[in-house]
């Protein structure tokens, strides 16, 4: 998969994940229908946070597949103490 396709896949997954909790009345999109006529707001927000981490994991997986993840500070960059 190209890098451009990976980026568009993450954008599409984020768009779907942001709207899915508010589009259905099932718990976690596959569970039983909510007992009342509508799911409570806390249930929708819980699903939204859960899907946030799922999309983040997908983005991390695609970044690892494309190559080495960008090194974070401290691995090969000089520290501030030595620059002063």
PDB file of N, CA, C and O in Angstrom:
ATOM      1  N   UNK A   1       0.837  -1.166   0.000  1.00  0.00           N
ATOM      2  CA  UNK A   1       0.000   0.000   0.000  1.00  0.00           C
ATOM      3  C   UNK A   1       0.889   1.238   0.000  1.00  0.00           C
ATOM      4  O   UNK A   1       1.864   1.318   0.748  1.00  0.00           O
ATOM      5  N   UNK A   2       0.546   2.182  -0.832  1.00  0.00           N
ATOM      6  CA  UNK A   2       1.357   3.395  -0.908  1.00  0.00           C
ATOM      7  C   UNK A   2       1.090   4.283   0.312  1.00  0.00           C
ATOM      8  O   UNK A   2       0.114   4.099   1.039  1.00  0.00           O
ATOM      9  N   UNK A   3       1.974   5.235   0.505  1.00  0.00           N
ATOM     10  CA  UNK A   3       1.828   6.137   1.645  1.00  0.00           C
ATOM     11  C   UNK A   3       0.574   6.999   1.501  1.00  0.00           C
ATOM     12  O   UNK A   3      -0.108   7.279   2.487  1.00  0.00           O
ATOM     13  N   UNK A   4       0.277   7.412   0.288  1.00  0.00           N
ATOM     14  CA  UNK A   4      -0.919   8.211   0.047  1.00  0.00           C
ATOM     15  C   UNK A   4      -2.183   7.423   0.366  1.00  0.00           C
ATOM     16  O   UNK A   4      -3.114   7.952   0.973  1.00  0.00           O
ATOM     17  N   UNK A   5      -2.212   6.162  -0.042  1.00  0.00           N
ATOM     18  CA  UNK A   5      -3.372   5.320   0.256  1.00  0.00           C
ATOM     19  C   UNK A   5      -3.512   5.100   1.757  1.00  0.00           C
ATOM     20  O   UNK A   5      -4.629   5.065   2.273  1.00  0.00           O
ATOM     21  N   UNK A   6      -2.393   4.953   2.463  1.00  0.00           N
ATOM     22  CA  UNK A   6      -2.439   4.787   3.918  1.00  0.00           C
ATOM     23  C   UNK A   6      -3.023   6.027   4.593  1.00  0.00           C
ATOM     24  O   UNK A   6      -3.822   5.917   5.522  1.00  0.00           O
ATOM     25  N   UNK A   7      -2.624   7.190   4.126  1.00  0.00           N
ATOM     26  CA  UNK A   7      -3.129   8.438   4.696  1.00  0.00           C
ATOM     27  C   UNK A   7      -4.628   8.555   4.481  1.00  0.00           C
ATOM     28  O   UNK A   7      -5.363   8.916   5.400  1.00  0.00           O
ATOM     29  N   UNK A   8      -5.085   8.250   3.267  1.00  0.00           N
ATOM     30  CA  UNK A   8      -6.513   8.331   2.984  1.00  0.00           C
ATOM     31  C   UNK A   8      -7.309   7.289   3.757  1.00  0.00           C
ATOM     32  O   UNK A   8      -8.452   7.542   4.135  1.00  0.00           O
ATOM     33  N   UNK A   9      -6.723   6.128   3.994  1.00  0.00           N
ATOM     34  CA  UNK A   9      -7.387   5.104   4.784  1.00  0.00           C
ATOM     35  C   UNK A   9      -7.579   5.570   6.225  1.00  0.00           C
ATOM     36  O   UNK A   9      -8.643   5.357   6.808  1.00  0.00           O
ATOM     37  N   UNK A  10      -6.566   6.201   6.800  1.00  0.00           N
ATOM     38  CA  UNK A  10      -6.678   6.716   8.171  1.00  0.00           C
ATOM     39  C   UNK A  10      -7.708   7.847   8.231  1.00  0.00           C
ATOM     40  O   UNK A  10      -8.491   7.909   9.179  1.00  0.00           O
ATOM     41  N   UNK A  11      -7.722   8.733   7.244  1.00  0.00           N
ATOM     42  CA  UNK A  11      -8.701   9.822   7.220  1.00  0.00           C
ATOM     43  C   UNK A  11     -10.117   9.263   7.106  1.00  0.00           C
ATOM     44  O   UNK A  11     -11.019   9.728   7.803  1.00  0.00           O
ATOM     45  N   UNK A  12     -10.321   8.283   6.248  1.00  0.00           N
ATOM     46  CA  UNK A  12     -11.634   7.672   6.094  1.00  0.00           C
ATOM     47  C   UNK A  12     -12.059   6.944   7.367  1.00  0.00           C
ATOM     48  O   UNK A  12     -13.214   7.042   7.784  1.00  0.00           O
ATOM     49  N   UNK A  13     -11.128   6.214   7.986  1.00  0.00           N
ATOM     50  CA  UNK A  13     -11.438   5.509   9.238  1.00  0.00           C
ATOM     51  C   UNK A  13     -11.796   6.493  10.340  1.00  0.00           C
ATOM     52  O   UNK A  13     -12.707   6.234  11.126  1.00  0.00           O
ATOM     53  N   UNK A  14     -11.091   7.621  10.410  1.00  0.00           N
ATOM     54  CA  UNK A  14     -11.392   8.634  11.424  1.00  0.00           C
ATOM     55  C   UNK A  14     -12.760   9.271  11.182  1.00  0.00           C
ATOM     56  O   UNK A  14     -13.495   9.541  12.132  1.00  0.00           O
ATOM     57  N   UNK A  15     -13.097   9.508   9.940  1.00  0.00           N
ATOM     58  CA  UNK A  15     -14.388  10.087   9.608  1.00  0.00           C
ATOM     59  C   UNK A  15     -15.522   9.141   9.992  1.00  0.00           C
ATOM     60  O   UNK A  15     -16.520   9.571  10.569  1.00  0.00           O
ATOM     61  N   UNK A  16     -15.376   7.877   9.679  1.00  0.00           N
ATOM     62  CA  UNK A  16     -16.396   6.887  10.031  1.00  0.00           C
ATOM     63  C   UNK A  16     -16.476   6.723  11.546  1.00  0.00           C
ATOM     64  O   UNK A  16     -17.571   6.684  12.106  1.00  0.00           O
ATOM     65  N   UNK A  17     -15.328   6.627  12.212  1.00  0.00           N
ATOM     66  CA  UNK A  17     -15.303   6.419  13.659  1.00  0.00           C
ATOM     67  C   UNK A  17     -15.891   7.610  14.415  1.00  0.00           C
ATOM     68  O   UNK A  17     -16.478   7.426  15.481  1.00  0.00           O
ATOM     69  N   UNK A  18     -15.747   8.809  13.895  1.00  0.00           N
ATOM     70  CA  UNK A  18     -16.280   9.985  14.569  1.00  0.00           C
ATOM     71  C   UNK A  18     -17.803  10.042  14.499  1.00  0.00           C
ATOM     72  O   UNK A  18     -18.441  10.617  15.381  1.00  0.00           O
ATOM     73  N   UNK A  19     -18.381   9.458  13.471  1.00  0.00           N
ATOM     74  CA  UNK A  19     -19.825   9.547  13.293  1.00  0.00           C
ATOM     75  C   UNK A  19     -20.575   8.284  13.690  1.00  0.00           C
ATOM     76  O   UNK A  19     -21.773   8.352  13.964  1.00  0.00           O
ATOM     77  N   UNK A  20     -19.921   7.155  13.728  1.00  0.00           N
ATOM     78  CA  UNK A  20     -20.597   5.885  13.971  1.00  0.00           C
ATOM     79  C   UNK A  20     -21.325   5.809  15.311  1.00  0.00           C
ATOM     80  O   UNK A  20     -22.444   5.297  15.336  1.00  0.00           O
ATOM     81  N   UNK A  21     -20.767   6.282  16.421  1.00  0.00           N
ATOM     82  CA  UNK A  21     -21.512   6.192  17.682  1.00  0.00           C
ATOM     83  C   UNK A  21     -22.838   6.959  17.678  1.00  0.00           C
ATOM     84  O   UNK A  21     -23.739   6.630  18.450  1.00  0.00           O
ATOM     85  N   UNK A  22     -22.966   7.959  16.835  1.00  0.00           N
ATOM     86  CA  UNK A  22     -24.162   8.783  16.804  1.00  0.00           C
ATOM     87  C   UNK A  22     -25.150   8.346  15.716  1.00  0.00           C
ATOM     88  O   UNK A  22     -26.231   8.923  15.598  1.00  0.00           O
ATOM     89  N   UNK A  23     -24.789   7.336  14.926  1.00  0.00           N
ATOM     90  CA  UNK A  23     -25.639   6.909  13.821  1.00  0.00           C
ATOM     91  C   UNK A  23     -26.449   5.649  14.116  1.00  0.00           C
ATOM     92  O   UNK A  23     -27.365   5.318  13.363  1.00  0.00           O
ATOM     93  N   UNK A  24     -26.128   4.941  15.198  1.00  0.00           N
ATOM     94  CA  UNK A  24     -26.885   3.728  15.496  1.00  0.00           C
ATOM     95  C   UNK A  24     -27.171   3.645  16.983  1.00  0.00           C
ATOM     96  O   UNK A  24     -26.590   4.380  17.782  1.00  0.00           O
ATOM     97  N   UNK A  25     -28.063   2.754  17.344  1.00  0.00           N
ATOM     98  CA  UNK A  25     -28.463   2.587  18.738  1.00  0.00           C
ATOM     99  C   UNK A  25     -27.893   1.308  19.354  1.00  0.00           C
ATOM    100  O   UNK A  25     -28.244   0.967  20.484  1.00  0.00           O
ATOM    101  N   UNK A  26     -27.035   0.607  18.648  1.00  0.00           N
ATOM    102  CA  UNK A  26     -26.428  -0.610  19.183  1.00  0.00           C
ATOM    103  C   UNK A  26     -25.196  -0.262  20.003  1.00  0.00           C
ATOM    104  O   UNK A  26     -24.498   0.708  19.708  1.00  0.00           O
ATOM    105  N   UNK A  27     -24.934  -1.055  21.029  1.00  0.00           N
ATOM    106  CA  UNK A  27     -23.735  -0.866  21.846  1.00  0.00           C
ATOM    107  C   UNK A  27     -22.533  -1.403  21.096  1.00  0.00           C
ATOM    108  O   UNK A  27     -22.541  -2.558  20.670  1.00  0.00           O
ATOM    109  N   UNK A  28     -21.518  -0.606  20.927  1.00  0.00           N
ATOM    110  CA  UNK A  28     -20.275  -0.948  20.224  1.00  0.00           C
ATOM    111  C   UNK A  28     -20.534  -1.480  18.817  1.00  0.00           C
ATOM    112  O   UNK A  28     -19.814  -2.360  18.344  1.00  0.00           O
ATOM    113  N   UNK A  29     -21.527  -0.968  18.167  1.00  0.00           N
ATOM    114  CA  UNK A  29     -21.896  -1.237  16.782  1.00  0.00           C
ATOM    115  C   UNK A  29     -22.315  -2.675  16.500  1.00  0.00           C
ATOM    116  O   UNK A  29     -22.804  -2.944  15.403  1.00  0.00           O
ATOM    117  N   UNK A  30     -22.151  -3.609  17.428  1.00  0.00           N
ATOM    118  CA  UNK A  30     -22.510  -5.006  17.149  1.00  0.00           C
ATOM    119  C   UNK A  30     -23.320  -5.623  18.273  1.00  0.00           C
ATOM    120  O   UNK A  30     -23.891  -6.700  18.103  1.00  0.00           O
ATOM    121  N   UNK A  31     -23.379  -4.970  19.399  1.00  0.00           N
ATOM    122  CA  UNK A  31     -24.077  -5.510  20.557  1.00  0.00           C
ATOM    123  C   UNK A  31     -25.576  -5.330  20.455  1.00  0.00           C
ATOM    124  O   UNK A  31     -26.107  -4.990  19.398  1.00  0.00           O
ATOM    125  N   UNK A  32     -26.251  -5.562  21.568  1.00  0.00           N
ATOM    126  CA  UNK A  32     -27.715  -5.422  21.553  1.00  0.00           C
ATOM    127  C   UNK A  32     -28.135  -3.957  21.444  1.00  0.00           C
ATOM    128  O   UNK A  32     -27.363  -3.043  21.733  1.00  0.00           O
ATOM    129  N   UNK A  33     -29.364  -3.771  21.022  1.00  0.00           N
ATOM    130  CA  UNK A  33     -29.918  -2.423  20.922  1.00  0.00           C
ATOM    131  C   UNK A  33     -30.096  -1.887  22.340  1.00  0.00           C
ATOM    132  O   UNK A  33     -30.437  -2.641  23.252  1.00  0.00           O
ATOM    133  N   UNK A  34     -29.868  -0.604  22.525  1.00  0.00           N
ATOM    134  CA  UNK A  34     -30.001   0.026  23.842  1.00  0.00           C
ATOM    135  C   UNK A  34     -31.405  -0.205  24.393  1.00  0.00           C
ATOM    136  O   UNK A  34     -32.382  -0.209  23.643  1.00  0.00           O
ATOM    137  N   UNK A  35     -31.498  -0.400  25.725  1.00  0.00           N
ATOM    138  CA  UNK A  35     -32.779  -0.710  26.360  1.00  0.00           C
ATOM    139  C   UNK A  35     -33.797   0.414  26.178  1.00  0.00           C
ATOM    140  O   UNK A  35     -34.963   0.157  25.878  1.00  0.00           O
ATOM    141  N   UNK A  36     -33.364   1.633  26.356  1.00  0.00           N
ATOM    142  CA  UNK A  36     -34.278   2.753  26.126  1.00  0.00           C
ATOM    143  C   UNK A  36     -34.315   3.066  24.634  1.00  0.00           C
ATOM    144  O   UNK A  36     -33.635   2.421  23.835  1.00  0.00           O
ATOM    145  N   UNK A  37     -35.098   4.039  24.279  1.00  0.00           N
ATOM    146  CA  UNK A  37     -35.220   4.371  22.853  1.00  0.00           C
ATOM    147  C   UNK A  37     -33.940   4.970  22.289  1.00  0.00           C
ATOM    148  O   UNK A  37     -33.690   4.888  21.086  1.00  0.00           O
ATOM    149  N   UNK A  38     -33.123   5.578  23.163  1.00  0.00           N
ATOM    150  CA  UNK A  38     -31.872   6.182  22.711  1.00  0.00           C
ATOM    151  C   UNK A  38     -30.744   5.799  23.655  1.00  0.00           C
ATOM    152  O   UNK A  38     -30.961   5.602  24.851  1.00  0.00           O
ATOM    153  N   UNK A  39     -29.548   5.696  23.115  1.00  0.00           N
ATOM    154  CA  UNK A  39     -28.369   5.465  23.955  1.00  0.00           C
ATOM    155  C   UNK A  39     -28.069   6.737  24.731  1.00  0.00           C
ATOM    156  O   UNK A  39     -28.249   7.837  24.208  1.00  0.00           O
ATOM    157  N   UNK A  40     -27.613   6.601  25.974  1.00  0.00           N
ATOM    158  CA  UNK A  40     -27.239   7.813  26.717  1.00  0.00           C
ATOM    159  C   UNK A  40     -25.968   8.441  26.140  1.00  0.00           C
ATOM    160  O   UNK A  40     -25.188   7.780  25.455  1.00  0.00           O
ATOM    161  N   UNK A  41     -25.779   9.719  26.429  1.00  0.00           N
ATOM    162  CA  UNK A  41     -24.621  10.444  25.905  1.00  0.00           C
ATOM    163  C   UNK A  41     -23.317   9.822  26.381  1.00  0.00           C
ATOM    164  O   UNK A  41     -22.363   9.740  25.607  1.00  0.00           O
ATOM    165  N   UNK A  42     -23.251   9.380  27.640  1.00  0.00           N
ATOM    166  CA  UNK A  42     -22.018   8.781  28.151  1.00  0.00           C
ATOM    167  C   UNK A  42     -21.662   7.519  27.362  1.00  0.00           C
ATOM    168  O   UNK A  42     -20.480   7.227  27.176  1.00  0.00           O
ATOM    169  N   UNK A  43     -22.654   6.774  26.900  1.00  0.00           N
ATOM    170  CA  UNK A  43     -22.388   5.584  26.096  1.00  0.00           C
ATOM    171  C   UNK A  43     -21.802   5.935  24.740  1.00  0.00           C
ATOM    172  O   UNK A  43     -20.888   5.273  24.248  1.00  0.00           O
ATOM    173  N   UNK A  44     -22.341   6.978  24.151  1.00  0.00           N
ATOM    174  CA  UNK A  44     -21.820   7.424  22.854  1.00  0.00           C
ATOM    175  C   UNK A  44     -20.397   7.974  22.994  1.00  0.00           C
ATOM    176  O   UNK A  44     -19.543   7.720  22.144  1.00  0.00           O
ATOM    177  N   UNK A  45     -20.149   8.725  24.068  1.00  0.00           N
ATOM    178  CA  UNK A  45     -18.805   9.264  24.277  1.00  0.00           C
ATOM    179  C   UNK A  45     -17.799   8.158  24.567  1.00  0.00           C
ATOM    180  O   UNK A  45     -16.652   8.235  24.127  1.00  0.00           O
ATOM    181  N   UNK A  46     -18.216   7.123  25.307  1.00  0.00           N
ATOM    182  CA  UNK A  46     -17.340   5.979  25.547  1.00  0.00           C
ATOM    183  C   UNK A  46     -16.957   5.301  24.234  1.00  0.00           C
ATOM    184  O   UNK A  46     -15.789   4.980  24.011  1.00  0.00           O
ATOM    185  N   UNK A  47     -17.943   5.087  23.370  1.00  0.00           N
ATOM    186  CA  UNK A  47     -17.653   4.487  22.065  1.00  0.00           C
ATOM    187  C   UNK A  47     -16.735   5.386  21.242  1.00  0.00           C
ATOM    188  O   UNK A  47     -15.850   4.896  20.541  1.00  0.00           O
ATOM    189  N   UNK A  48     -16.942   6.691  21.324  1.00  0.00           N
ATOM    190  CA  UNK A  48     -16.117   7.637  20.574  1.00  0.00           C
ATOM    191  C   UNK A  48     -14.661   7.579  21.027  1.00  0.00           C
ATOM    192  O   UNK A  48     -13.755   7.582  20.194  1.00  0.00           O
ATOM    193  N   UNK A  49     -14.431   7.527  22.326  1.00  0.00           N
ATOM    194  CA  UNK A  49     -13.065   7.438  22.854  1.00  0.00           C
ATOM    195  C   UNK A  49     -12.437   6.103  22.463  1.00  0.00           C
ATOM    196  O   UNK A  49     -11.267   6.055  22.082  1.00  0.00           O
ATOM    197  N   UNK A  50     -13.197   5.034  22.554  1.00  0.00           N
ATOM    198  CA  UNK A  50     -12.688   3.717  22.152  1.00  0.00           C
ATOM    199  C   UNK A  50     -12.291   3.698  20.680  1.00  0.00           C
ATOM    200  O   UNK A  50     -11.227   3.189  20.328  1.00  0.00           O
ATOM    201  N   UNK A  51     -13.132   4.243  19.831  1.00  0.00           N
ATOM    202  CA  UNK A  51     -12.813   4.296  18.405  1.00  0.00           C
ATOM    203  C   UNK A  51     -11.647   5.233  18.108  1.00  0.00           C
ATOM    204  O   UNK A  51     -10.920   5.021  17.138  1.00  0.00           O
ATOM    205  N   UNK A  52     -11.459   6.259  18.922  1.00  0.00           N
ATOM    206  CA  UNK A  52     -10.302   7.142  18.786  1.00  0.00           C
ATOM    207  C   UNK A  52      -9.007   6.340  18.909  1.00  0.00           C
ATOM    208  O   UNK A  52      -8.078   6.506  18.118  1.00  0.00           O
ATOM    209  N   UNK A  53      -8.965   5.468  19.916  1.00  0.00           N
ATOM    210  CA  UNK A  53      -7.769   4.654  20.107  1.00  0.00           C
ATOM    211  C   UNK A  53      -7.630   3.581  19.022  1.00  0.00           C
ATOM    212  O   UNK A  53      -6.510   3.219  18.664  1.00  0.00           O
ATOM    213  N   UNK A  54      -8.728   3.076  18.500  1.00  0.00           N
ATOM    214  CA  UNK A  54      -8.668   2.104  17.405  1.00  0.00           C
ATOM    215  C   UNK A  54      -8.083   2.750  16.154  1.00  0.00           C
ATOM    216  O   UNK A  54      -7.238   2.156  15.485  1.00  0.00           O
ATOM    217  N   UNK A  55      -8.526   3.956  15.837  1.00  0.00           N
ATOM    218  CA  UNK A  55      -7.989   4.667  14.664  1.00  0.00           C
ATOM    219  C   UNK A  55      -6.516   5.009  14.884  1.00  0.00           C
ATOM    220  O   UNK A  55      -5.719   4.927  13.949  1.00  0.00           O
ATOM    221  N   UNK A  56      -6.149   5.386  16.093  1.00  0.00           N
ATOM    222  CA  UNK A  56      -4.740   5.642  16.401  1.00  0.00           C
ATOM    223  C   UNK A  56      -3.880   4.400  16.232  1.00  0.00           C
ATOM    224  O   UNK A  56      -2.761   4.478  15.723  1.00  0.00           O
ATOM    225  N   UNK A  57      -4.398   3.256  16.657  1.00  0.00           N
ATOM    226  CA  UNK A  57      -3.665   1.999  16.481  1.00  0.00           C
ATOM    227  C   UNK A  57      -3.527   1.650  15.001  1.00  0.00           C
ATOM    228  O   UNK A  57      -2.484   1.154  14.576  1.00  0.00           O
ATOM    229  N   UNK A  58      -4.572   1.904  14.217  1.00  0.00           N
ATOM    230  CA  UNK A  58      -4.494   1.668  12.776  1.00  0.00           C
ATOM    231  C   UNK A  58      -3.432   2.565  12.146  1.00  0.00           C
ATOM    232  O   UNK A  58      -2.653   2.111  11.307  1.00  0.00           O
ATOM    233  N   UNK A  59      -3.397   3.831  12.544  1.00  0.00           N
ATOM    234  CA  UNK A  59      -2.400   4.763  12.008  1.00  0.00           C
ATOM    235  C   UNK A  59      -0.989   4.325  12.385  1.00  0.00           C
ATOM    236  O   UNK A  59      -0.076   4.394  11.562  1.00  0.00           O
ATOM    237  N   UNK A  60      -0.808   3.881  13.612  1.00  0.00           N
ATOM    238  CA  UNK A  60       0.508   3.403  14.048  1.00  0.00           C
ATOM    239  C   UNK A  60       0.924   2.157  13.280  1.00  0.00           C
ATOM    240  O   UNK A  60       2.084   2.027  12.889  1.00  0.00           O
ATOM    241  N   UNK A  61      -0.006   1.247  13.063  1.00  0.00           N
ATOM    242  CA  UNK A  61       0.282   0.035  12.296  1.00  0.00           C
ATOM    243  C   UNK A  61       0.699   0.369  10.866  1.00  0.00           C
ATOM    244  O   UNK A  61       1.668  -0.190  10.354  1.00  0.00           O
ATOM    245  N   UNK A  62      -0.027   1.273  10.226  1.00  0.00           N
ATOM    246  CA  UNK A  62       0.319   1.647   8.854  1.00  0.00           C
ATOM    247  C   UNK A  62       1.648   2.383   8.796  1.00  0.00           C
ATOM    248  O   UNK A  62       2.396   2.235   7.830  1.00  0.00           O
ATOM    249  N   UNK A  63       1.950   3.176   9.822  1.00  0.00           N
ATOM    250  CA  UNK A  63       3.235   3.873   9.851  1.00  0.00           C
ATOM    251  C   UNK A  63       4.379   2.882  10.012  1.00  0.00           C
ATOM    252  O   UNK A  63       5.431   3.040   9.391  1.00  0.00           O
ATOM    253  N   UNK A  64       4.183   1.871  10.836  1.00  0.00           N
ATOM    254  CA  UNK A  64       5.221   0.847  10.999  1.00  0.00           C
ATOM    255  C   UNK A  64       5.412   0.034   9.733  1.00  0.00           C
ATOM    256  O   UNK A  64       6.538  -0.345   9.407  1.00  0.00           O
ATOM    257  N   UNK A  65       4.329  -0.243   9.010  1.00  0.00           N
ATOM    258  CA  UNK A  65       4.441  -1.011   7.764  1.00  0.00           C
ATOM    259  C   UNK A  65       5.170  -0.235   6.677  1.00  0.00           C
ATOM    260  O   UNK A  65       5.839  -0.827   5.830  1.00  0.00           O
ATOM    261  N   UNK A  66       5.044   1.081   6.699  1.00  0.00           N
ATOM    262  CA  UNK A  66       5.676   1.881   5.643  1.00  0.00           C
ATOM    263  C   UNK A  66       7.171   2.064   5.866  1.00  0.00           C
ATOM    264  O   UNK A  66       7.891   2.439   4.941  1.00  0.00           O
ATOM    265  N   UNK A  67       7.637   1.810   7.056  1.00  0.00           N
ATOM    266  CA  UNK A  67       9.055   1.964   7.353  1.00  0.00           C
ATOM    267  C   UNK A  67       9.245   2.261   8.821  1.00  0.00           C
ATOM    268  O   UNK A  67       8.332   2.080   9.627  1.00  0.00           O
ATOM    269  N   UNK A  68      10.427   2.714   9.162  1.00  0.00           N
ATOM    270  CA  UNK A  68      10.717   3.015  10.557  1.00  0.00           C
ATOM    271  C   UNK A  68       9.910   4.222  11.010  1.00  0.00           C
ATOM    272  O   UNK A  68       9.793   5.217  10.294  1.00  0.00           O
ATOM    273  N   UNK A  69       9.360   4.116  12.202  1.00  0.00           N
ATOM    274  CA  UNK A  69       8.641   5.241  12.778  1.00  0.00           C
ATOM    275  C   UNK A  69       9.646   6.339  13.078  1.00  0.00           C
ATOM    276  O   UNK A  69      10.766   6.072  13.515  1.00  0.00           O
ATOM    277  N   UNK A  70       9.237   7.565  12.840  1.00  0.00           N
ATOM    278  CA  UNK A  70      10.129   8.707  13.033  1.00  0.00           C
ATOM    279  C   UNK A  70      10.716   8.675  14.443  1.00  0.00           C
ATOM    280  O   UNK A  70       9.969   8.580  15.417  1.00  0.00           O
ATOM    281  N   UNK A  71      12.045   8.752  14.567  1.00  0.00           N
ATOM    282  CA  UNK A  71      12.662   8.692  15.906  1.00  0.00           C
ATOM    283  C   UNK A  71      12.280   9.906  16.748  1.00  0.00           C
ATOM    284  O   UNK A  71      12.248  11.035  16.258  1.00  0.00           O
ATOM    285  N   UNK A  72      12.000   9.660  17.991  1.00  0.00           N
ATOM    286  CA  UNK A  72      11.599  10.721  18.908  1.00  0.00           C
ATOM    287  C   UNK A  72      12.831  11.420  19.475  1.00  0.00           C
ATOM    288  O   UNK A  72      13.954  10.955  19.283  1.00  0.00           O
ATOM    289  N   UNK A  73      12.624  12.525  20.165  1.00  0.00           N
ATOM    290  CA  UNK A  73      13.720  13.309  20.728  1.00  0.00           C
ATOM    291  C   UNK A  73      14.537  12.462  21.701  1.00  0.00           C
ATOM    292  O   UNK A  73      13.988  11.668  22.465  1.00  0.00           O
ATOM    293  N   UNK A  74      15.832  12.641  21.663  1.00  0.00           N
ATOM    294  CA  UNK A  74      16.703  11.919  22.572  1.00  0.00           C
ATOM    295  C   UNK A  74      17.394  10.736  21.933  1.00  0.00           C
ATOM    296  O   UNK A  74      18.364  10.226  22.492  1.00  0.00           O
ATOM    297  N   UNK A  75      16.928  10.279  20.776  1.00  0.00           N
ATOM    298  CA  UNK A  75      17.539   9.102  20.179  1.00  0.00           C
ATOM    299  C   UNK A  75      18.790   9.461  19.390  1.00  0.00           C
ATOM    300  O   UNK A  75      19.823   8.811  19.556  1.00  0.00           O
ATOM    301  N   UNK A  76      18.725  10.478  18.536  1.00  0.00           N
ATOM    302  CA  UNK A  76      19.907  10.828  17.751  1.00  0.00           C
ATOM    303  C   UNK A  76      20.123  12.340  17.699  1.00  0.00           C
ATOM    304  O   UNK A  76      21.045  12.809  17.031  1.00  0.00           O
ATOM    305  N   UNK A  77      19.295  13.094  18.388  1.00  0.00           N
ATOM    306  CA  UNK A  77      19.443  14.543  18.368  1.00  0.00           C
ATOM    307  C   UNK A  77      20.204  14.993  19.603  1.00  0.00           C
ATOM    308  O   UNK A  77      20.060  14.387  20.665  1.00  0.00           O
ATOM    309  N   UNK A  78      21.005  16.036  19.492  1.00  0.00           N
ATOM    310  CA  UNK A  78      21.732  16.519  20.671  1.00  0.00           C
ATOM    311  C   UNK A  78      20.760  17.126  21.682  1.00  0.00           C
ATOM    312  O   UNK A  78      19.730  17.690  21.314  1.00  0.00           O
ATOM    313  N   UNK A  79      21.103  17.001  22.935  1.00  0.00           N
ATOM    314  CA  UNK A  79      20.241  17.557  23.970  1.00  0.00           C
ATOM    315  C   UNK A  79      20.464  19.059  24.074  1.00  0.00           C
ATOM    316  O   UNK A  79      21.435  19.587  23.532  1.00  0.00           O
ATOM    317  N   UNK A  80      19.580  19.733  24.757  1.00  0.00           N
ATOM    318  CA  UNK A  80      19.685  21.182  24.892  1.00  0.00           C
ATOM    319  C   UNK A  80      20.897  21.589  25.717  1.00  0.00           C
ATOM    320  O   UNK A  80      21.461  22.660  25.492  1.00  0.00           O
ATOM    321  N   UNK A  81      21.299  20.774  26.644  1.00  0.00           N
ATOM    322  CA  UNK A  81      22.443  21.136  27.490  1.00  0.00           C
ATOM    323  C   UNK A  81      23.702  21.317  26.654  1.00  0.00           C
ATOM    324  O   UNK A  81      24.532  22.172  26.964  1.00  0.00           O
ATOM    325  N   UNK A  82      23.852  20.536  25.616  1.00  0.00           N
ATOM    326  CA  UNK A  82      25.069  20.619  24.819  1.00  0.00           C
ATOM    327  C   UNK A  82      24.995  21.745  23.795  1.00  0.00           C
ATOM    328  O   UNK A  82      26.025  22.170  23.273  1.00  0.00           O
ATOM    329  N   UNK A  83      23.802  22.231  23.502  1.00  0.00           N
ATOM    330  CA  UNK A  83      23.662  23.300  22.527  1.00  0.00           C
ATOM    331  C   UNK A  83      23.898  24.676  23.138  1.00  0.00           C
ATOM    332  O   UNK A  83      24.178  25.631  22.413  1.00  0.00           O
ATOM    333  N   UNK A  84      23.792  24.789  24.433  1.00  0.00           N
ATOM    334  CA  UNK A  84      23.948  26.097  25.057  1.00  0.00           C
ATOM    335  C   UNK A  84      25.354  26.401  25.223  1.00  0.00           C
ATOM    336  O   UNK A  84      25.699  27.466  25.735  1.00  0.00           O
TER     337      UNK A  84
END
